[in-house]
Amino acid sequence: MGQYFIEYSKRAAKDLKSLSTSGSSAIKKKIENLLEELENHPRKGIGSPERLKYYNGEIYSRTISKKDRLVYEILESEKVIIVVQFLGHYDDK
């Protein structure tokens, strides 16, 4: 168990379900590694963590693939990470 507890938004849960049925094994392994990293080091590490500007809160993204980003919010006082999404890019229109 890491320093932070990970929770999932409805969209993130839906994205994970979609990935479990149709995602490649390489993408699944990358997500598994990213989630392990998040539990201990949410602001640094693999996936090129980047704090997103223009959002309220401490919102970060990490690269999963060329088209997909893991987007999450850090609630430091509660030691909780809320995963917002896995599929898509945070600035997709």
N, CA, C and O atoms as CSV, one atom per row, in Angstrom:
chain,resi,resn,atom,element,x,y,z
A,1,MET,N,N,0.843,-1.178,0.000
A,1,MET,CA,C,0.000,0.000,0.000
A,1,MET,C,C,0.886,1.238,0.000
A,1,MET,O,O,1.871,1.306,0.735
A,2,GLY,N,N,0.531,2.214,-0.827
A,2,GLY,CA,C,1.323,3.428,-0.941
A,2,GLY,C,C,0.916,4.494,0.053
A,2,GLY,O,O,0.122,4.256,0.963
A,3,GLN,N,N,1.468,5.653,-0.139
A,3,GLN,CA,C,1.179,6.789,0.729
A,3,GLN,C,C,-0.179,7.412,0.425
A,3,GLN,O,O,-0.767,8.070,1.283
A,4,TYR,N,N,-0.678,7.206,-0.791
A,4,TYR,CA,C,-1.943,7.791,-1.234
A,4,TYR,C,C,-2.937,6.687,-1.578
A,4,TYR,O,O,-2.555,5.599,-2.009
A,5,PHE,N,N,-4.212,6.986,-1.381
A,5,PHE,CA,C,-5.296,6.078,-1.748
A,5,PHE,C,C,-5.849,6.548,-3.090
A,5,PHE,O,O,-6.054,7.747,-3.279
A,6,ILE,N,N,-6.094,5.635,-4.020
A,6,ILE,CA,C,-6.586,5.997,-5.350
A,6,ILE,C,C,-8.077,5.717,-5.452
A,6,ILE,O,O,-8.545,4.626,-5.126
A,7,GLU,N,N,-8.822,6.735,-5.916
A,7,GLU,CA,C,-10.249,6.608,-6.204
A,7,GLU,C,C,-10.446,6.917,-7.684
A,7,GLU,O,O,-9.598,7.548,-8.314
A,8,TYR,N,N,-11.577,6.466,-8.234
A,8,TYR,CA,C,-11.850,6.649,-9.658
A,8,TYR,C,C,-13.164,7.389,-9.861
A,8,TYR,O,O,-14.160,7.099,-9.198
A,9,SER,N,N,-13.157,8.350,-10.787
A,9,SER,CA,C,-14.399,9.013,-11.175
A,9,SER,C,C,-15.223,8.030,-12.003
A,9,SER,O,O,-14.720,6.977,-12.395
A,10,LYS,N,N,-16.471,8.363,-12.269
A,10,LYS,CA,C,-17.312,7.499,-13.110
A,10,LYS,C,C,-16.703,7.346,-14.494
A,10,LYS,O,O,-16.704,6.255,-15.064
A,11,ARG,N,N,-16.181,8.446,-15.036
A,11,ARG,CA,C,-15.571,8.380,-16.366
A,11,ARG,C,C,-14.340,7.474,-16.354
A,11,ARG,O,O,-14.152,6.673,-17.269
A,12,ALA,N,N,-13.513,7.596,-15.335
A,12,ALA,CA,C,-12.310,6.761,-15.253
A,12,ALA,C,C,-12.675,5.284,-15.139
A,12,ALA,O,O,-12.030,4.434,-15.752
A,13,ALA,N,N,-13.705,4.979,-14.358
A,13,ALA,CA,C,-14.153,3.583,-14.222
A,13,ALA,C,C,-14.643,3.054,-15.565
A,13,ALA,O,O,-14.381,1.905,-15.922
A,14,LYS,N,N,-15.356,3.899,-16.306
A,14,LYS,CA,C,-15.840,3.509,-17.637
A,14,LYS,C,C,-14.660,3.294,-18.592
A,14,LYS,O,O,-14.645,2.336,-19.364
A,15,ASP,N,N,-13.675,4.195,-18.529
A,15,ASP,CA,C,-12.479,4.054,-19.364
A,15,ASP,C,C,-11.747,2.748,-19.058
A,15,ASP,O,O,-11.325,2.043,-19.975
A,16,LEU,N,N,-11.597,2.424,-17.776
A,16,LEU,CA,C,-10.916,1.179,-17.391
A,16,LEU,C,C,-11.655,-0.045,-17.900
A,16,LEU,O,O,-11.041,-1.005,-18.365
A,17,LYS,N,N,-12.979,-0.006,-17.809
A,17,LYS,CA,C,-13.784,-1.128,-18.303
A,17,LYS,C,C,-13.574,-1.299,-19.803
A,17,LYS,O,O,-13.421,-2.419,-20.291
A,18,SER,N,N,-13.567,-0.194,-20.525
A,18,SER,CA,C,-13.342,-0.233,-21.969
A,18,SER,C,C,-11.952,-0.789,-22.287
A,18,SER,O,O,-11.798,-1.607,-23.194
A,19,LEU,N,N,-10.962,-0.349,-21.550
A,19,LEU,CA,C,-9.595,-0.835,-21.772
A,19,LEU,C,C,-9.445,-2.311,-21.445
A,19,LEU,O,O,-8.677,-3.019,-22.097
A,20,SER,N,N,-10.171,-2.776,-20.442
A,20,SER,CA,C,-10.044,-4.186,-20.052
A,20,SER,C,C,-10.573,-5.124,-21.124
A,20,SER,O,O,-10.141,-6.274,-21.214
A,21,THR,N,N,-11.507,-4.640,-21.938
A,21,THR,CA,C,-12.057,-5.492,-22.990
A,21,THR,C,C,-11.382,-5.291,-24.341
A,21,THR,O,O,-11.314,-6.222,-25.144
A,22,SER,N,N,-10.879,-4.079,-24.602
A,22,SER,CA,C,-10.350,-3.833,-25.940
A,22,SER,C,C,-8.940,-3.255,-25.970
A,22,SER,O,O,-8.380,-3.079,-27.052
A,23,GLY,N,N,-8.356,-2.957,-24.822
A,23,GLY,CA,C,-7.030,-2.359,-24.800
A,23,GLY,C,C,-5.924,-3.369,-25.027
A,23,GLY,O,O,-6.085,-4.560,-24.760
A,24,SER,N,N,-4.793,-2.876,-25.526
A,24,SER,CA,C,-3.644,-3.759,-25.740
A,24,SER,C,C,-2.998,-4.096,-24.399
A,24,SER,O,O,-3.156,-3.365,-23.421
A,25,SER,N,N,-2.284,-5.190,-24.366
A,25,SER,CA,C,-1.634,-5.597,-23.117
A,25,SER,C,C,-0.547,-4.598,-22.714
A,25,SER,O,O,-0.294,-4.409,-21.525
A,26,ALA,N,N,0.095,-3.961,-23.692
A,26,ALA,CA,C,1.125,-2.960,-23.383
A,26,ALA,C,C,0.511,-1.745,-22.690
A,26,ALA,O,O,1.089,-1.209,-21.745
A,27,ILE,N,N,-0.654,-1.313,-23.159
A,27,ILE,CA,C,-1.353,-0.175,-22.544
A,27,ILE,C,C,-1.802,-0.546,-21.136
A,27,ILE,O,O,-1.665,0.253,-20.210
A,28,LYS,N,N,-2.332,-1.742,-20.973
A,28,LYS,CA,C,-2.772,-2.193,-19.643
A,28,LYS,C,C,-1.601,-2.211,-18.660
A,28,LYS,O,O,-1.751,-1.787,-17.514
A,29,LYS,N,N,-0.447,-2.694,-19.095
A,29,LYS,CA,C,0.740,-2.745,-18.239
A,29,LYS,C,C,1.220,-1.335,-17.900
A,29,LYS,O,O,1.624,-1.069,-16.768
A,30,LYS,N,N,1.177,-0.441,-18.874
A,30,LYS,CA,C,1.593,0.947,-18.640
A,30,LYS,C,C,0.697,1.586,-17.581
A,30,LYS,O,O,1.189,2.258,-16.675
A,31,ILE,N,N,-0.618,1.380,-17.692
A,31,ILE,CA,C,-1.560,1.941,-16.716
A,31,ILE,C,C,-1.299,1.358,-15.332
A,31,ILE,O,O,-1.315,2.081,-14.337
A,32,GLU,N,N,-1.063,0.063,-15.271
A,32,GLU,CA,C,-0.759,-0.587,-13.990
A,32,GLU,C,C,0.477,0.050,-13.343
A,32,GLU,O,O,0.483,0.325,-12.143
A,33,ASN,N,N,1.517,0.280,-14.142
A,33,ASN,CA,C,2.742,0.905,-13.636
A,33,ASN,C,C,2.500,2.345,-13.192
A,33,ASN,O,O,3.021,2.781,-12.165
A,34,LEU,N,N,1.702,3.084,-13.974
A,34,LEU,CA,C,1.388,4.468,-13.615
A,34,LEU,C,C,0.625,4.538,-12.296
A,34,LEU,O,O,0.901,5.399,-11.461
A,35,LEU,N,N,-0.329,3.639,-12.111
A,35,LEU,CA,C,-1.119,3.638,-10.874
A,35,LEU,C,C,-0.251,3.290,-9.661
A,35,LEU,O,O,-0.423,3.865,-8.586
A,36,GLU,N,N,0.674,2.356,-9.835
A,36,GLU,CA,C,1.604,2.021,-8.748
A,36,GLU,C,C,2.456,3.235,-8.385
A,36,GLU,O,O,2.697,3.509,-7.209
A,37,GLU,N,N,2.906,3.953,-9.403
A,37,GLU,CA,C,3.719,5.157,-9.186
A,37,GLU,C,C,2.908,6.241,-8.468
A,37,GLU,O,O,3.422,6.922,-7.581
A,38,LEU,N,N,1.644,6.396,-8.856
A,38,LEU,CA,C,0.779,7.411,-8.246
A,38,LEU,C,C,0.624,7.210,-6.746
A,38,LEU,O,O,0.573,8.182,-5.992
A,39,GLU,N,N,0.548,5.972,-6.311
A,39,GLU,CA,C,0.352,5.689,-4.882
A,39,GLU,C,C,1.468,6.256,-4.009
A,39,GLU,O,O,1.248,6.548,-2.834
A,40,ASN,N,N,2.653,6.410,-4.571
A,40,ASN,CA,C,3.800,6.881,-3.790
A,40,ASN,C,C,4.341,8.239,-4.222
A,40,ASN,O,O,4.789,9.026,-3.388
A,41,HIS,N,N,4.301,8.514,-5.523
A,41,HIS,CA,C,4.915,9.736,-6.054
A,41,HIS,C,C,3.993,10.378,-7.096
A,41,HIS,O,O,4.257,10.263,-8.293
A,42,PRO,N,N,2.930,11.042,-6.672
A,42,PRO,CA,C,1.968,11.566,-7.644
A,42,PRO,C,C,2.465,12.753,-8.471
A,42,PRO,O,O,1.861,13.075,-9.494
A,43,ARG,N,N,3.528,13.396,-8.061
A,43,ARG,CA,C,3.994,14.592,-8.768
A,43,ARG,C,C,5.232,14.361,-9.632
A,43,ARG,O,O,5.652,15.263,-10.356
A,44,LYS,N,N,5.818,13.172,-9.568
A,44,LYS,CA,C,7.021,12.890,-10.358
A,44,LYS,C,C,7.038,11.419,-10.734
A,44,LYS,O,O,6.251,10.627,-10.216
A,45,GLY,N,N,7.939,11.056,-11.637
A,45,GLY,CA,C,8.075,9.654,-12.010
A,45,GLY,C,C,7.764,9.401,-13.473
A,45,GLY,O,O,7.924,10.283,-14.317
A,46,ILE,N,N,7.322,8.192,-13.763
A,46,ILE,CA,C,7.088,7.774,-15.146
A,46,ILE,C,C,5.859,8.464,-15.738
A,46,ILE,O,O,4.984,8.930,-15.009
A,47,GLY,N,N,5.808,8.523,-17.061
A,47,GLY,CA,C,4.660,9.101,-17.750
A,47,GLY,C,C,4.715,10.611,-17.886
A,47,GLY,O,O,3.718,11.230,-18.259
A,48,SER,N,N,5.851,11.215,-17.593
A,48,SER,CA,C,6.032,12.668,-17.704
A,48,SER,C,C,4.924,13.460,-17.016
A,48,SER,O,O,4.157,14.142,-17.696
A,49,PRO,N,N,4.817,13.393,-15.704
A,49,PRO,CA,C,3.756,14.122,-15.004
A,49,PRO,C,C,3.826,15.617,-15.290
A,49,PRO,O,O,4.896,16.225,-15.256
A,50,GLU,N,N,2.678,16.188,-15.567
A,50,GLU,CA,C,2.593,17.609,-15.900
A,50,GLU,C,C,1.402,18.211,-15.159
A,50,GLU,O,O,0.276,17.729,-15.289
A,51,ARG,N,N,1.651,19.258,-14.387
A,51,ARG,CA,C,0.549,19.941,-13.707
A,51,ARG,C,C,-0.204,20.756,-14.749
A,51,ARG,O,O,0.398,21.497,-15.526
A,52,LEU,N,N,-1.514,20.614,-14.757
A,52,LEU,CA,C,-2.331,21.306,-15.742
A,52,LEU,C,C,-2.701,22.694,-15.237
A,52,LEU,O,O,-3.173,22.864,-14.113
A,53,LYS,N,N,-2.475,23.670,-16.089
A,53,LYS,CA,C,-2.821,25.050,-15.763
A,53,LYS,C,C,-4.310,25.261,-16.004
A,53,LYS,O,O,-4.970,24.468,-16.677
A,54,TYR,N,N,-4.813,26.332,-15.444
A,54,TYR,CA,C,-6.195,26.770,-15.691
A,54,TYR,C,C,-7.248,25.841,-15.107
A,54,TYR,O,O,-8.410,25.910,-15.509
A,55,TYR,N,N,-6.886,24.992,-14.190
A,55,TYR,CA,C,-7.841,24.130,-13.491
A,55,TYR,C,C,-7.790,24.473,-12.012
A,55,TYR,O,O,-6.724,24.776,-11.477
A,56,ASN,N,N,-8.928,24.426,-11.359
A,56,ASN,CA,C,-8.942,24.582,-9.907
A,56,ASN,C,C,-8.460,23.277,-9.301
A,56,ASN,O,O,-8.831,22.200,-9.768
A,57,GLY,N,N,-7.651,23.362,-8.283
A,57,GLY,CA,C,-7.145,22.154,-7.651
A,57,GLY,C,C,-5.796,21.761,-8.222
A,57,GLY,O,O,-5.270,22.409,-9.127
A,58,GLU,N,N,-5.256,20.702,-7.683
A,58,GLU,CA,C,-3.954,20.192,-8.106
A,58,GLU,C,C,-4.187,19.048,-9.088
A,58,GLU,O,O,-4.244,17.880,-8.702
A,59,ILE,N,N,-4.320,19.408,-10.373
A,59,ILE,CA,C,-4.647,18.466,-11.442
A,59,ILE,C,C,-3.386,18.190,-12.262
A,59,ILE,O,O,-2.683,19.111,-12.676
A,60,TYR,N,N,-3.118,16.911,-12.484
A,60,TYR,CA,C,-1.952,16.487,-13.256
A,60,TYR,C,C,-2.373,15.542,-14.371
A,60,TYR,O,O,-3.454,14.953,-14.337
A,61,SER,N,N,-1.487,15.409,-15.368
A,61,SER,CA,C,-1.678,14.372,-16.385
A,61,SER,C,C,-0.363,13.626,-16.563
A,61,SER,O,O,0.720,14.155,-16.310
A,62,ARG,N,N,-0.495,12.384,-17.005
A,62,ARG,CA,C,0.656,11.554,-17.368
A,62,ARG,C,C,0.347,10.888,-18.700
A,62,ARG,O,O,-0.801,10.552,-18.989
A,63,THR,N,N,1.370,10.703,-19.494
A,63,THR,CA,C,1.210,10.099,-20.806
A,63,THR,C,C,1.033,8.589,-20.686
A,63,THR,O,O,1.832,7.897,-20.056
A,64,ILE,N,N,-0.048,8.095,-21.316
A,64,ILE,CA,C,-0.254,6.650,-21.447
A,64,ILE,C,C,0.203,6.231,-22.836
A,64,ILE,O,O,0.979,5.288,-22.993
A,65,SER,N,N,-0.288,6.946,-23.841
A,65,SER,CA,C,0.077,6.702,-25.237
A,65,SER,C,C,0.019,8.044,-25.955
A,65,SER,O,O,-0.250,9.080,-25.346
A,66,LYS,N,N,0.274,8.010,-27.243
A,66,LYS,CA,C,0.258,9.254,-28.012
A,66,LYS,C,C,-1.092,9.960,-27.923
A,66,LYS,O,O,-1.149,11.189,-27.934
A,67,LYS,N,N,-2.178,9.190,-27.835
A,67,LYS,CA,C,-3.507,9.803,-27.817
A,67,LYS,C,C,-4.208,9.773,-26.458
A,67,LYS,O,O,-5.255,10.402,-26.300
A,68,ASP,N,N,-3.664,9.066,-25.486
A,68,ASP,CA,C,-4.345,8.927,-24.195
A,68,ASP,C,C,-3.504,9.464,-23.044
A,68,ASP,O,O,-2.281,9.324,-23.020
A,69,ARG,N,N,-4.197,10.082,-22.091
A,69,ARG,CA,C,-3.563,10.635,-20.898
A,69,ARG,C,C,-4.301,10.166,-19.648
A,69,ARG,O,O,-5.527,10.060,-19.638
A,70,LEU,N,N,-3.548,9.892,-18.614
A,70,LEU,CA,C,-4.098,9.640,-17.284
A,70,LEU,C,C,-4.185,11.007,-16.615
A,70,LEU,O,O,-3.163,11.653,-16.384
A,71,VAL,N,N,-5.399,11.449,-16.303
A,71,VAL,CA,C,-5.613,12.746,-15.660
A,71,VAL,C,C,-6.112,12.481,-14.252
A,71,VAL,O,O,-7.013,11.668,-14.047
A,72,TYR,N,N,-5.524,13.171,-13.281
A,72,TYR,CA,C,-5.876,12.918,-11.886
A,72,TYR,C,C,-5.738,14.180,-11.048
A,72,TYR,O,O,-5.034,15.124,-11.408
A,73,GLU,N,N,-6.435,14.163,-9.918
A,73,GLU,CA,C,-6.382,15.268,-8.968
A,73,GLU,C,C,-5.791,14.756,-7.660
A,73,GLU,O,O,-6.118,13.660,-7.204
A,74,ILE,N,N,-4.928,15.555,-7.069
A,74,ILE,CA,C,-4.319,15.206,-5.788
A,74,ILE,C,C,-5.027,15.984,-4.683
A,74,ILE,O,O,-5.086,17.213,-4.716
A,75,LEU,N,N,-5.561,15.258,-3.710
A,75,LEU,CA,C,-6.134,15.873,-2.510
A,75,LEU,C,C,-5.140,15.607,-1.379
A,75,LEU,O,O,-5.254,14.621,-0.651
A,76,GLU,N,N,-4.182,16.492,-1.252
A,76,GLU,CA,C,-3.047,16.282,-0.345
A,76,GLU,C,C,-3.475,16.103,1.106
A,76,GLU,O,O,-2.962,15.221,1.795
A,77,SER,N,N,-4.399,16.918,1.572
A,77,SER,CA,C,-4.779,16.859,2.987
A,77,SER,C,C,-5.403,15.514,3.363
A,77,SER,O,O,-5.333,15.087,4.515
A,78,GLU,N,N,-6.018,14.849,2.370
A,78,GLU,CA,C,-6.660,13.557,2.619
A,78,GLU,C,C,-5.821,12.374,2.144
A,78,GLU,O,O,-6.178,11.217,2.366
A,79,LYS,N,N,-4.692,12.681,1.483
A,79,LYS,CA,C,-3.821,11.649,0.903
A,79,LYS,C,C,-4.608,10.772,-0.079
A,79,LYS,O,O,-4.525,9.544,-0.052
A,80,VAL,N,N,-5.378,11.449,-0.951
A,80,VAL,CA,C,-6.219,10.765,-1.937
A,80,VAL,C,C,-5.870,11.274,-3.332
A,80,VAL,O,O,-5.636,12.465,-3.535
A,81,ILE,N,N,-5.840,10.354,-4.281
A,81,ILE,CA,C,-5.706,10.668,-5.703
A,81,ILE,C,C,-7.031,10.290,-6.349
A,81,ILE,O,O,-7.493,9.159,-6.200
A,82,ILE,N,N,-7.649,11.230,-7.068
A,82,ILE,CA,C,-8.870,10.924,-7.813
A,82,ILE,C,C,-8.503,10.871,-9.287
A,82,ILE,O,O,-8.140,11.889,-9.878
A,83,VAL,N,N,-8.597,9.685,-9.882
A,83,VAL,CA,C,-8.328,9.533,-11.308
A,83,VAL,C,C,-9.568,10.005,-12.049
A,83,VAL,O,O,-10.669,9.504,-11.821
A,84,VAL,N,N,-9.380,10.974,-12.941
A,84,VAL,CA,C,-10.485,11.584,-13.673
A,84,VAL,C,C,-10.749,10.843,-14.976
A,84,VAL,O,O,-11.903,10.590,-15.323
A,85,GLN,N,N,-9.688,10.492,-15.699
A,85,GLN,CA,C,-9.854,9.795,-16.977
A,85,GLN,C,C,-8.579,9.072,-17.368
A,85,GLN,O,O,-7.487,9.391,-16.897
A,86,PHE,N,N,-8.749,8.083,-18.249
A,86,PHE,CA,C,-7.633,7.347,-18.840
A,86,PHE,C,C,-7.584,7.540,-20.354
A,86,PHE,O,O,-6.501,7.628,-20.934
A,87,LEU,N,N,-8.740,7.605,-20.990
A,87,LEU,CA,C,-8.808,7.661,-22.448
A,87,LEU,C,C,-8.973,9.092,-22.932
A,87,LEU,O,O,-9.669,9.900,-22.316
A,88,GLY,N,N,-8.323,9.383,-24.040
A,88,GLY,CA,C,-8.422,10.715,-24.620
A,88,GLY,C,C,-7.339,11.622,-24.073
A,88,GLY,O,O,-6.519,11.235,-23.240
A,89,HIS,N,N,-7.372,12.829,-24.570
A,89,HIS,CA,C,-6.413,13.851,-24.180
A,89,HIS,C,C,-7.193,14.948,-23.499
A,89,HIS,O,O,-8.291,15.290,-23.939
A,90,TYR,N,N,-6.646,15.511,-22.427
A,90,TYR,CA,C,-7.386,16.486,-21.630
A,90,TYR,C,C,-7.844,17.702,-22.411
A,90,TYR,O,O,-8.777,18.380,-21.982
A,91,ASP,N,N,-7.218,18.007,-23.551
A,91,ASP,CA,C,-7.697,19.150,-24.324
A,91,ASP,C,C,-8.389,18.733,-25.622
A,91,ASP,O,O,-8.535,19.552,-26.529
A,92,ASP,N,N,-8.820,17.462,-25.726
A,92,ASP,CA,C,-9.633,17.030,-26.870
A,92,ASP,C,C,-10.947,17.794,-26.854
A,92,ASP,O,O,-11.542,18.011,-25.799
A,93,LYS,N,N,-11.374,18.183,-27.997
A,93,LYS,CA,C,-12.655,18.906,-28.099
A,93,LYS,C,C,-13.735,17.977,-28.589
A,93,LYS,O,O,-14.884,18.392,-28.742
